[in-house]
Amino acid sequence: MAVPTSPDWSLASVNYCKKPTTTTTFNSTSHFLSFVSLPCRNLRFFIPNSTNCSSPILEDTSTKPIPPELDSKIQNFQQFSEPETEDLNGFISTLFEDPQTEELAHKYYEKAKQNPEFRPEKSTLKQLISTIAVYGLMTSAEIALDPKCYSRILCETLGKSGHAFEALEFFRDMTKKGIPQDHAMYSSLICSFASIREVKVAEDLFREAESKKMLRDPAVFLKLVLMYVKEGLLEKTLEIVSTMKRVKIRVSDCIFCAIVNGFSKRRGLRAAAKVYEEMILRGCEPGQVTYASIISVYYRLGFYLQAEKQASQGKAMRLVAKMKERGCAPNVWIYNSLLDMHGRALNLRQVEKTWKEMKRRKILPDKVSYTSVISAYSKAREFETCMRYYDEFRINGGVIDRAMAGIMVGVFSKMSQIDELVKLLQDMKTEGTCLDERLYRSALNALRDAGLQVQAKWLQQNFGAT
C-alpha cells in the first residue's frame, strides 16, 4: 500500500527551507530532536525560537547549503505521490546523515509511519534510537529541555571560547525574543569580558546585573578583582568589596588575598599592610590564604626596614594568635613564613617552638620548611642540628634542590664531612640537580683541601657550572 496522496508530503508541510528552522515546543521526543545534535557544525540549527533568517552573530562562515544531490532528492520525492517503502528508508537515512536535515528526517519518519506497509530498516532504527538515547541521557541528567537552557549553554560556550562580544550580542538577541535572563548568564558574560580585560564592558554588565539583582556568583567578583589588579586599577578592587557588602555576599578569603597581593605587587609592602587593615575595618574576615600573605608582608616589611623589624614581627605573631582564636588553623604556608622570619632573625628558640607546633598539629613540613630550618641552624653554626634535619628530610623522601644543596655543601665542608659531601654530590647527580658556579667552586675546593683529587676530578667530569 502506498503512502496516501496528501499535501502533508509537501515540503511546506514539514516546514522545510534551505536554512533550517527550529521549534521551541517540547511536547514529545520528536519535537525535542532538533536540539539533541549539539555538536552540529551549523550553530543556527540549535538556536531556540529562531526565524528563517538566522541571527548574524551565529552565522558560521563554514556553513554549507544542503548538498545539491540531497536537495534534488527532496524535490523529486515531493513530486511522487506514492514513494516505495524502500525509497523511504533510504531517503530518511540520507537525511539523518547531515545535521542540517536531521529535523527533517524525523518529520518524514512521522509521515512514513502513516503507511501500514512501511517497515523501518535497521539503519533507520539505529539512527532514531541514537537520538532518543541522547534525549534520555539529558533528561536523566536533569538538563532542562527548553530554549532558556540551550541559550545559556550557547552563551557560555561563546564566552569561554574567546567570543565574548558574540556572546553579548546573542544575549541581547535572546532578550528581544523574550527568553528570560538569569544570574548565570550575567555571570558568564562578566567573567568572559573580565578575562580579556575589557574593563568598560565588564563594568557596564556588572552594574546592569546589580540593578536587576542578579549578582549572586562570588566568582564574578574575584574575576573583576583580578582584572583590576592586572590593569593597575587597585582602588576599584575596594569598590568591588563595597558592592559585595551592598548585595550581601561575603568577601571570600581568595578575594581578600587577591587584593592584598595586588597592592603588594603594584604598590609595595606598606600599601599591602594598609589595605589589609582597611578591609578588616570594613568587616572582612581573612582566612588561611590571606593570613599567610599578610604574615609574609609584615615579615618582609620588618626585614627590609630594620627600624620596624620588631614591630613587624610582633604584628605577625599577633595575627597568628588571632587566627587561632577564630578557629582558623594555620597551614604549612603560614608556618613556613614563621620559620623563615624567626630563622633570619636567628631566633632559634621560636624556630624550634614553631617546628614542634607543626608536628603537634600534624602539619607535614615541606621542602621550604626544611630549607628554612636548616638555613637557620647553619647561620647559627649548629651544624649537627643541620645534619639531623637534613637526614629527616631525606628519609621522608625529600629531593635536593639548589637551595638545599647550597646549605649542605657548606655544612659538610665546614664539618670536614667529606664522605657526606661526596654522597650529597652523587645524590644530586642521580636526581638531576645541577650546581651553580658558587656551589661548584665550594665543593671542588672542599675536595681538594681534603686531598681527594680523584673525587675532585669526578666532580669536574660530572658537574658543569650552570
C-alpha distance (Angstrom), angle and dihedral (degrees) to the residues before:
residue distance angle dihedral
M1 . . .
A2 3.74 . .
V3 3.71 127.1 .
P4 3.80 107.0 -89.6
T5 3.76 116.5 -93.7
S6 3.74 100.0 -110.7
P7 3.78 140.1 146.8
D8 3.81 84.3 -123.9
W9 3.80 87.7 84.0
S10 3.76 92.8 61.4
L11 3.75 118.6 108.1
A12 3.75 90.0 -117.5
S13 3.77 90.5 60.4
V14 3.79 91.2 62.8
N15 3.78 93.0 43.1
Y16 3.78 92.4 -117.5
C17 3.78 124.9 171.8
K18 3.78 135.2 154.0
K19 3.77 89.1 -101.4
P20 3.79 103.4 50.0
T21 3.75 122.1 -131.7
T22 3.77 127.8 -150.5
T23 3.75 136.1 -142.1
T24 3.76 130.0 -122.8
T25 3.80 95.1 -155.9
F26 3.80 120.7 98.5
N27 3.79 103.5 -175.6
S28 3.80 93.5 131.0
T29 3.74 143.0 10.5
S30 3.77 91.0 -97.9
H31 3.79 91.0 57.1
F32 3.74 89.6 51.2
L33 3.77 94.8 51.8
S34 3.77 96.0 85.8
F35 3.80 88.2 67.3
V36 3.78 102.3 44.5
S37 3.79 97.4 80.0
L38 3.80 95.4 74.3
P39 3.84 96.7 157.3
C40 3.80 87.7 63.3
R41 3.78 116.0 141.2
N42 3.79 91.4 -137.2
L43 3.79 106.9 73.3
R44 3.80 91.3 -167.3
F45 3.76 90.8 64.8
F46 3.79 95.1 74.8
I47 3.78 101.6 35.2
P48 3.80 107.1 125.2
N49 3.78 118.1 -127.1
S50 3.79 93.3 3.6
T51 3.78 125.6 159.5
N52 3.80 129.7 -131.2
C53 3.78 88.0 -91.5
S54 3.75 105.4 63.4
S55 3.76 121.9 -138.0
P56 3.81 109.1 -92.0
I57 3.79 92.1 -130.8
L58 3.80 89.9 65.8
E59 3.78 97.4 45.2
D60 3.77 108.7 122.2
T61 3.78 115.3 -151.8
S62 3.78 87.1 -146.6
T63 3.85 92.6 57.5
K64 3.77 110.4 120.7
P65 3.80 128.1 -160.0
I66 3.79 119.1 -114.9
P67 3.82 107.3 -72.3
P68 3.83 112.4 -95.6
E69 3.80 93.1 -122.1
L70 3.83 91.2 53.9
D71 3.79 91.5 44.4
S72 3.80 88.3 51.4
K73 3.81 90.9 51.1
I74 3.78 90.7 52.3
Q75 3.80 91.6 49.9
N76 3.81 91.8 47.2
F77 3.78 91.4 46.7
Q78 3.76 90.0 54.5
Q79 3.80 90.9 55.4
F80 3.81 95.6 56.9
S81 3.76 116.9 77.1
E82 3.81 94.8 -167.6
P83 3.81 110.7 39.4
E84 3.80 116.6 -179.1
T85 3.81 117.9 -107.8
E86 3.82 89.6 -121.9
D87 3.79 89.1 55.6
L88 3.81 89.6 49.3
N89 3.81 92.5 55.3
G90 3.77 93.0 47.8
F91 3.77 92.3 44.5
I92 3.82 94.3 49.0
S93 3.82 91.0 46.6
T94 3.79 89.9 51.9
L95 3.80 90.7 52.3
F96 3.80 90.4 50.5
E97 3.80 91.3 56.9
D98 3.80 93.6 68.8
P99 3.84 119.8 58.0
Q100 3.81 88.4 -147.0
T101 3.81 91.3 64.4
E102 3.79 99.9 33.1
E103 3.79 93.5 104.0
L104 3.78 89.5 49.4
A105 3.82 89.7 52.7
H106 3.79 91.5 57.6
K107 3.79 92.4 49.0
Y108 3.81 92.2 49.9
Y109 3.79 88.4 48.4
E110 3.82 90.3 54.7
K111 3.81 89.1 51.9
A112 3.81 92.1 46.1
K113 3.80 91.1 56.6
Q114 3.80 88.4 67.3
N115 3.80 87.3 72.2
P116 3.84 108.2 85.3
E117 3.82 90.4 -153.4
F118 3.78 94.5 52.4
R119 3.80 112.3 112.1
P120 3.81 116.7 180.0
E121 3.79 112.4 -130.5
K122 3.79 124.9 -129.5
S123 3.82 93.2 -97.1
T124 3.81 91.9 51.8
L125 3.80 92.7 48.4
K126 3.80 91.6 47.2
Q127 3.79 91.3 56.4
L128 3.80 92.5 46.5
I129 3.81 93.2 48.0
S130 3.80 91.2 48.3
T131 3.79 90.9 55.5
I132 3.80 93.7 45.2
A133 3.83 89.8 49.1
V134 3.79 89.8 56.9
Y135 3.79 88.8 50.0
G136 3.81 89.9 51.3
L137 3.79 92.8 49.4
M138 3.78 91.4 51.5
T139 3.79 94.2 48.7
S140 3.81 91.7 46.7
A141 3.80 88.4 51.7
E142 3.81 87.7 53.5
I143 3.79 92.9 -118.6
A144 3.78 107.9 161.7
L145 3.78 111.4 -121.6
D146 3.77 97.5 -145.0
P147 3.81 136.9 107.6
K148 3.80 92.5 -102.6
C149 3.80 91.9 58.2
Y150 3.78 94.7 50.9
S151 3.76 93.3 41.4
R152 3.80 90.3 55.1
I153 3.81 92.0 48.1
L154 3.79 91.8 50.5
C155 3.80 92.7 44.9
E156 3.82 91.7 50.7
T157 3.80 92.5 45.1
L158 3.79 92.7 52.4
G159 3.80 91.2 48.7
K160 3.80 95.8 47.4
S161 3.80 92.4 46.7
G162 3.79 91.4 59.1
H163 3.81 97.9 -97.4
A164 3.79 96.6 114.7
F165 3.81 95.9 148.8
E166 3.82 91.8 49.4
A167 3.82 88.1 49.7
L168 3.80 90.5 52.4
E169 3.80 92.2 48.6
F170 3.80 90.2 50.1
F171 3.81 89.6 48.0
R172 3.82 90.9 54.3
D173 3.80 90.0 46.5
M174 3.82 90.1 52.9
T175 3.79 90.1 52.7
K176 3.80 91.5 52.9
K177 3.80 89.5 51.8
G178 3.78 91.3 54.3
I179 3.81 97.9 -109.2
P180 3.82 104.4 148.3
Q181 3.79 119.4 -115.0
D182 3.77 122.8 -130.7
H183 3.80 138.5 -170.4
A184 3.83 92.5 -102.2
M185 3.81 91.5 61.7
Y186 3.80 92.0 49.1
S187 3.80 89.9 47.0
S188 3.80 92.0 52.1
L189 3.81 93.3 47.6
I190 3.81 95.5 46.5
C191 3.80 91.7 48.0
S192 3.82 90.8 48.5
F193 3.81 93.5 53.6
A194 3.81 92.3 41.6
S195 3.81 89.5 53.6
I196 3.81 91.9 56.3
R197 3.83 90.1 40.7
E198 3.81 96.3 -119.3
V199 3.78 90.9 156.5
K200 3.81 100.8 180.0
V201 3.81 96.1 48.2
A202 3.81 91.8 45.0
E203 3.81 90.5 50.1
D204 3.82 93.1 47.9
L205 3.81 91.4 51.4
F206 3.80 90.5 45.1
R207 3.82 91.9 54.3
E208 3.80 91.1 44.2
A209 3.81 91.4 51.6
E210 3.80 91.5 48.8
S211 3.81 91.5 50.9
K212 3.82 88.8 53.9
K213 3.82 92.5 44.5
M214 3.79 92.0 -117.0
L215 3.80 100.2 128.6
R216 3.79 102.4 111.7
D217 3.79 107.2 123.5
P218 3.85 115.4 90.5
A219 3.82 89.0 -157.2
V220 3.82 89.2 70.2
F221 3.80 91.9 60.0
L222 3.81 92.8 47.1
K223 3.82 91.0 50.5
L224 3.80 91.5 51.6
V225 3.81 92.3 47.1
L226 3.81 90.7 52.1
M227 3.81 90.2 47.5
Y228 3.81 92.0 52.3
V229 3.82 91.6 47.3
K230 3.81 91.3 52.3
E231 3.80 90.8 47.3
G232 3.81 92.2 46.8
L233 3.82 92.4 -119.0
L234 3.79 93.2 133.1
E235 3.81 98.0 157.3
K236 3.80 88.7 61.2
T237 3.80 89.9 61.7
L238 3.80 86.9 67.4
E239 3.81 89.2 51.1
I240 3.80 87.0 57.7
V241 3.80 88.8 54.0
S242 3.82 89.4 51.8
T243 3.81 90.9 50.7
M244 3.80 91.3 49.8
K245 3.78 89.6 53.1
R246 3.80 89.9 47.9
V247 3.82 94.4 52.3
K248 3.81 90.9 40.0
I249 3.79 98.9 -116.1
R250 3.79 116.2 143.4
V251 3.80 117.1 -115.2
S252 3.79 101.5 -118.1
D253 3.78 126.2 -137.7
C254 3.82 89.7 -111.4
I255 3.81 92.8 54.7
F256 3.81 92.1 45.2
C257 3.81 90.7 50.2
A258 3.82 93.2 45.2
I259 3.81 90.4 55.6
V260 3.82 93.9 47.0
N261 3.81 91.9 47.1
G262 3.80 91.1 45.2
F263 3.80 92.4 55.2
S264 3.81 90.3 44.0
K265 3.80 92.1 53.0
R266 3.81 97.6 40.8
R267 3.80 104.0 30.9
G268 3.80 105.7 19.4
L269 3.79 138.3 -111.3
R270 3.81 97.6 -57.9
A271 3.81 91.4 54.0
A272 3.81 90.3 48.9
A273 3.81 92.1 51.6
K274 3.81 90.5 47.2
V275 3.81 95.2 50.2
Y276 3.80 90.2 47.2
E277 3.80 91.0 55.6
E278 3.82 91.0 45.4
M279 3.79 92.0 53.0
I280 3.80 90.7 48.9
L281 3.82 88.0 55.2
R282 3.81 88.4 51.9
G283 3.78 89.6 58.5
C284 3.81 99.1 -102.9
E285 3.79 115.3 149.7
P286 3.81 119.5 -143.1
G287 3.79 121.7 -141.4
Q288 3.78 133.9 -163.1
V289 3.79 95.4 -66.8
T290 3.81 94.8 48.9
Y291 3.79 92.4 44.5
A292 3.80 90.5 52.4
S293 3.82 90.5 51.3
I294 3.81 97.6 46.1
I295 3.81 93.2 44.5
S296 3.80 87.2 54.4
V297 3.82 89.5 47.9
Y298 3.81 93.0 52.1
Y299 3.77 91.4 45.4
R300 3.82 94.1 50.3
L301 3.79 90.9 43.8
G302 3.80 89.4 57.6
F303 3.80 93.1 42.2
Y304 3.80 94.1 54.8
L305 3.80 95.1 37.5
Q306 3.79 105.5 48.4
A307 3.81 92.1 -172.7
E308 3.81 88.8 64.1
K309 3.79 96.7 39.5
Q310 3.80 98.6 108.3
A311 3.81 93.9 40.0
S312 3.81 92.3 50.6
Q313 3.78 93.3 48.0
G314 3.79 89.1 48.6
K315 3.82 90.8 52.8
A316 3.79 90.6 49.5
M317 3.80 92.4 52.6
R318 3.80 91.9 46.3
L319 3.79 89.1 53.3
V320 3.80 90.4 53.6
A321 3.81 90.4 49.9
K322 3.81 90.3 49.3
M323 3.78 90.4 49.7
K324 3.77 91.1 55.5
E325 3.81 91.8 46.8
R326 3.80 89.6 55.2
G327 3.80 91.0 50.2
C328 3.81 92.7 -111.8
A329 3.80 103.8 138.7
P330 3.82 115.7 -143.6
N331 3.79 114.7 -113.3
V332 3.80 130.5 -148.7
W333 3.84 92.3 -85.6
I334 3.78 91.7 58.0
Y335 3.78 92.4 46.4
N336 3.81 89.9 49.0
S337 3.81 90.4 54.0
L338 3.81 90.3 50.3
L339 3.81 93.2 46.8
D340 3.79 90.8 50.0
M341 3.81 92.7 46.0
H342 3.82 94.8 49.2
G343 3.80 92.3 39.6
R344 3.79 94.7 54.8
A345 3.80 88.4 48.5
L346 3.86 88.2 50.0
N347 3.79 88.5 -125.7
L348 3.79 92.6 151.2
R349 3.78 93.4 170.0
Q350 3.81 90.6 61.8
V351 3.81 90.5 42.7
E352 3.80 90.6 56.3
K353 3.81 92.2 43.2
T354 3.81 91.9 51.0
W355 3.80 91.6 47.6
K356 3.79 92.6 51.5
E357 3.79 90.8 48.0
M358 3.80 89.8 53.6
K359 3.79 90.5 52.8
R360 3.79 92.0 46.0
R361 3.81 91.6 52.0
K362 3.83 89.5 45.5
I363 3.80 93.1 -119.5
L364 3.80 105.3 155.6
P365 3.81 112.0 -133.2
D366 3.79 115.9 -128.0
K367 3.80 132.3 -154.4
V368 3.82 91.5 -78.7
S369 3.81 90.6 53.2
Y370 3.81 93.1 52.8
T371 3.80 92.9 43.3
S372 3.82 91.8 52.7
V373 3.82 93.6 48.3
I374 3.81 95.8 44.4
S375 3.81 90.5 46.4
A376 3.82 90.8 51.9
Y377 3.81 93.8 51.7
S378 3.82 91.2 43.1
K379 3.81 90.9 56.3
A380 3.79 88.6 49.1
R381 3.84 87.8 50.7
E382 3.79 92.1 -121.9
F383 3.78 92.6 140.2
E384 3.80 97.6 164.6
T385 3.79 89.4 59.3
C386 3.80 89.1 48.4
M387 3.80 90.2 55.6
R388 3.81 91.8 48.1
Y389 3.81 92.4 54.5
Y390 3.81 91.2 42.3
D391 3.81 91.8 53.4
E392 3.82 89.8 49.4
F393 3.79 89.7 49.7
R394 3.81 91.9 53.1
I395 3.81 94.4 43.7
N396 3.82 88.5 54.2
G397 3.80 90.3 55.5
G398 3.79 98.9 -97.9
V399 3.82 116.0 167.6
I400 3.80 118.5 -139.8
D401 3.79 116.5 -116.2
R402 3.79 128.6 179.9
A403 3.80 93.9 -90.4
M404 3.80 93.2 53.9
A405 3.81 92.1 41.0
G406 3.80 91.5 51.8
I407 3.80 91.7 55.3
M408 3.80 96.5 43.6
V409 3.82 95.8 45.6
G410 3.80 86.8 58.2
V411 3.82 92.7 44.9
F412 3.82 94.8 50.0
S413 3.80 92.2 43.5
K414 3.81 93.2 51.4
M415 3.81 91.3 46.6
S416 3.82 91.6 45.8
Q417 3.80 87.9 -124.9
I418 3.79 92.6 152.5
D419 3.81 94.8 160.9
E420 3.79 89.6 54.9
L421 3.80 90.1 46.4
V422 3.80 91.7 52.8
K423 3.82 90.5 47.3
L424 3.81 89.8 50.0
L425 3.80 90.6 52.0
Q426 3.80 91.3 47.9
D427 3.81 90.9 50.0
M428 3.79 90.0 49.9
K429 3.79 90.3 51.3
T430 3.82 90.8 50.2
E431 3.81 93.3 47.4
G432 3.79 93.6 45.4
T433 3.81 97.0 -115.3
C434 3.81 113.4 152.9
L435 3.79 127.3 -145.9
D436 3.77 121.5 -126.9
E437 3.81 120.5 -139.7
R438 3.80 94.5 -91.8
L439 3.80 95.3 50.0
Y440 3.78 92.2 42.7
R441 3.82 92.3 54.4
S442 3.79 92.8 43.3
A443 3.81 93.4 52.3
L444 3.80 93.1 42.6
N445 3.81 92.5 51.3
A446 3.81 91.6 47.7
L447 3.81 91.2 53.5
R448 3.80 93.3 46.0
D449 3.81 92.5 47.3
A450 3.80 88.5 53.7
G451 3.81 90.1 52.0
L452 3.80 92.7 -115.5
Q453 3.79 98.0 140.8
V454 3.80 93.9 159.1
Q455 3.81 91.5 55.1
A456 3.79 90.4 44.3
K457 3.79 90.0 54.2
W458 3.82 90.4 48.0
L459 3.81 88.8 52.8
Q460 3.79 91.5 51.3
Q461 3.80 91.6 49.0
N462 3.79 97.1 46.0
F463 3.80 103.9 35.8
G464 3.73 127.9 52.3
A465 3.78 119.7 -171.0
T466 3.80 107.6 -107.0
